[in-house]
Amino acid sequence: MNPAKAKPTTIDEYLADVAPAQRTVLEKLRRAVHAAAPGAEEYIGYGLAGFKHGGRPLVYFGAWENHCALYAASPKTQAEFQDALTGFQVSKGTIRFTVAKPLPLTLVKELVKARVAENAAKVRKGGAAKKTARKTKPAPGTDVTAVLAKLKQLGQPKFRAEMEPRYGIVAKDAFGVPMAAMQALAKKLGRNHALAEALWTTGNYEARTVAALIAEPERVTPALMDRWCSDFDNWAICDTVCFKLFDQTPHAFAKINEWAGRTEEFQKRAAFALLACLALHDKAVDDADFRRGLAWIDAAAGDSRNFVKKAVSWALRAIGNRRTALTKSAIELARKLAASDDPTRRWIGKDALRALTKPAPKKKTNPAPRSRPDR
């Protein structure tokens, strides 16, 4: 896609800016979607070619430099086709393919039909829920007031006092709840996107942490990502949201590109924390995407703010450790930065080099028995 051109408003406009070979493959995919979902409505969503059916998002597709992708808009439905997708790069909600190896159109049709059925089931379920809503009471402890009360109860004055001097977590509204306790509470609550959004609006540090743990990744939109990112006011909430939620969405790389140019410290940190999280978690992302990430790292390496430079170094180390094919490129960039006259670039380069060139630990032979496990 050519970034200098106006953003497309139709799929025809989207495809007009795609390489001819990719366009041919995607036109076939487009026809397959319509064959499987008669009456599907075309639109542009999240910057991708999208389809709606019955007023609900169905699937999306897009073209990138070295691959194309189909976005099933439902990790649950996509998981049902796991065996059929063997041989393709797959991550949550994303199926990558190439011109040389396109998705079989019969498979595309089956997946689209499954998505139509899933949407229809949601409509039926939603109608039934409306009929019983007056009779059904919310599960105890799942409203915002109850969760805040529980978090306040879990708060520890000593931990609250140590948050800034010991951990560097600056939060105006916080109870002092350790992460382990928040994770245990989130596990009891389960995934609940509406509750997550409500908890986030409270502005409370612990409430926002729990929100990141219970939000539903498939319901996270680019707009929500921007809103939450704009609220980041400390490294802990920034990293938790990126590590536990944002890196599971198909919008992550687009947001890294946008946020890398932000001026606010924690919003800019979010770009590189998210890049590091993707390098650690998403095994299906192309190496080409991470090489673009190295360019973003190079561009931001002169930012001397503490939480930005540490995130930039984290991202560089994570990409270098991702796989052997990327290690050489990451080390080359680290050496370039380490040789710089700029102190921040030099610090990031040396910090990354220590991690990327450190000898692998030797395996112990016949280790002595331990009287107790390591702590």
HELIX and SHEET records of a PDB file:
HELIX    1   1 ILE A   11  ALA A   16  1                                   6    
HELIX    2   2 PRO A   20  ALA A   36  1                                  17    
HELIX    3   3 PRO A   75  GLU A   80  1                                   6    
HELIX    4   4 LEU A  105  THR A  132  1                                  28    
HELIX    5   5 VAL A  144  LEU A  154  1                                  11    
HELIX    6   6 PRO A  157  TYR A  167  1                                  11    
HELIX    7   7 MET A  179  LEU A  189  1                                  11    
HELIX    8   8 HIS A  193  THR A  201  1                                   9    
HELIX    9   9 TYR A  205  ILE A  214  1                                  10    
HELIX   10  10 PRO A  217  ARG A  219  5                                   3    
HELIX   11  11 PRO A  222  ASP A  231  1                                  10    
HELIX   12  12 TRP A  235  LYS A  244  1                                  10    
HELIX   13  13 PHE A  246  GLN A  248  5                                   3    
HELIX   14  14 ALA A  252  TRP A  259  1                                   8    
HELIX   15  15 GLU A  265  HIS A  281  1                                  17    
HELIX   16  16 ASP A  287  ALA A  300  1                                  14    
HELIX   17  17 ASN A  306  GLY A  320  1                                  15    
HELIX   18  18 THR A  324  ALA A  338  1                                  15    
HELIX   19  19 PRO A  343  LEU A  356  1                                  14    
SHEET    1   A 6 GLU A  41  GLY A  45  0                                        
SHEET    2   A 6 LEU A  48  HIS A  53 -1                                        
SHEET    3   A 6 ARG A  56  ALA A  63 -1                                        
SHEET    4   A 6 CYS A  68  TYR A  71 -1                                        
SHEET    5   A 6 THR A  94  PHE A  97 -1                                        
SHEET    6   A 6 GLN A  89  SER A  91 -1                                        
END                                                                             
